[in-house]
Amino acid sequence: MTCKIKLKHTIKHFRKEHKNSNCEVEADGLNKEQFVPPIYNVVSSSSNPLTWREFSALNRNYGCHIPSVKALWPFMLRLSKNQYEYTILCFLLHILPAFIIDSLAKLTGRKPQLMDGYKKMHKFSEVIAYFALKSWTFHDDNTKSLIKKLSKLDQSLFRFDVTKLDWNEYFKKHVVGIRLYILKDPVETVPEALRRNKKLYMIHYTLMSFLVALLMTVVYGLFLLFV
């Protein structure tokens, strides 16, 4: 306590004696200097990049082989670069089927779910579009430097070295994790889910064939009307 009082008294005396000096200005500048914390990025773009094509293939592989018994539609993933194509596909493959299925659900006394699910999906797609539609390279020099400073034991305990990440194994656990912790669907239901998925594919292609035939009929009718 005595040291603090003396130090405080000394600082006050110094400021009083050098009220207008450059020393006080420099001291104030040092006090206001902000510490810039280092940033540690854990990213794959610079160390273990993954393309959208690879992302799509891995998701499709494990999504089809480990489907959920709670699925309302078969697993499908298509990447589109064109905004107009994306909008048309969303209408044909999302909105229109969801409207038909939800209408049938209401008629049979069931709760409609597809339309609400697709609305959430589309909203999420809009949120990430800025990042998803561009190529990014994030630097992780601080993270790489930190990994080198860790002992072998610490590296085995804190596994954040992206260069050692196996994307194939990652997506396998990713799909299983979604089933277990988000959908609350245990792995024991996979055989039943596979059988259900086959039925859903049959319904999907039947519905798509009907919609294509209906569209062709409308186009042909318009052609005869104006020709």
HELIX and SHEET records of a PDB file:
HELIX    1   1 THR A    2  GLU A   17  1                                  16    
HELIX    2   2 ASN A   22  LYS A   32  1                                  11    
HELIX    3   3 TRP A   52  HIS A   65  1                                  14    
HELIX    4   4 GLN A   83  CYS A   90  1                                   8    
HELIX    5   5 PHE A   91  ILE A   95  3                                   5    
HELIX    6   6 LEU A   96  LEU A  107  1                                  12    
HELIX    7   7 LEU A  114  ALA A  132  1                                  19    
HELIX    8   8 ASP A  141  LYS A  149  1                                   9    
HELIX    9   9 LYS A  152  LEU A  157  1                                   6    
HELIX   10  10 VAL A  162  LYS A  164  5                                   3    
HELIX   11  11 TRP A  167  GLY A  177  1                                  11    
HELIX   12  12 ILE A  178  ILE A  182  3                                   5    
HELIX   13  13 VAL A  187  THR A  189  5                                   3    
HELIX   14  14 VAL A  190  PHE A  226  1                                  37    
END                                                                             
